[in-house]
């Protein structure tokens, strides 16, 4: 009885150990590269990195994330709108320093802990609870801006319509 159980235990140990296979790289006279699991004349062993694995979240975690998203949607539903008062869409103006003062508003006003966030060309450039955000040294040219309301965790709960504006700045060339 004992020899069989020892044999079975030995098989389990062999099956539990990872399998490592050598990989060999060979370059022929014409520069063609081939890989093989068998060594050949002039080949070199290649170290193969382990495979990356991903562990998926448990269904319970996914359900909790869905609940959090629903809470954020309800927070955003508390706002009817958020928008820019200045600059206006498609406005063009001169700014020697490139400083732009954004004026934003929402209906109703901000809830405690919430802030307005302005993004310029897809990148966040400032937050404020007052509705006035100044961005310094904006390059000449046309830009896209959006305003969001973010909660105390920085999660966007409401997004307003985007605007486009053009900044004209003096150049050393003219």
MOSULFEN-V234372 format. One record per pair of residues at least 4 apart in sequence whose ideal C-beta (glycine too) atoms are under 6 Angstrom apart, sorted by sequence separation. I is the first residue (numbers start at 1). J is the second residue. If there is no record, write none. Layout:
i j
I J
I J
This chain:
i j
28 32
39 43
57 61
87 91
110 114
150 154
151 155
57 62
119 124
120 125
128 133
27 33
150 156
151 157
117 124
118 125
126 133
26 34
118 126
148 156
149 157
126 135
149 158
25 35
117 127
125 135
148 159
23 35
24 36
104 116
115 127
116 128
147 160
26 40
115 129
24 39
118 133
21 37
102 118
146 162
26 43
86 103
85 103
144 162
145 163
24 43
25 44
110 129
84 104
85 105
144 164
24 45
25 46
121 143
22 45
23 46
120 143
121 144
82 106
142 166
23 48
120 145
81 107
105 131
79 106
80 107
104 131
119 146
140 167
103 132
118 147
138 167
140 169
102 133
116 147
117 148
101 134
117 150
100 135
114 149
115 150
99 136
114 151
100 138
98 137
113 152
98 138
104 147
84 147
82 147
82 149
98 169
95 167
89 163
90 164
91 165
92 166
94 168
96 170
82 158
83 160
82 160
87 165
79 158
84 163
76 157
75 157
76 158
72 155
72 157
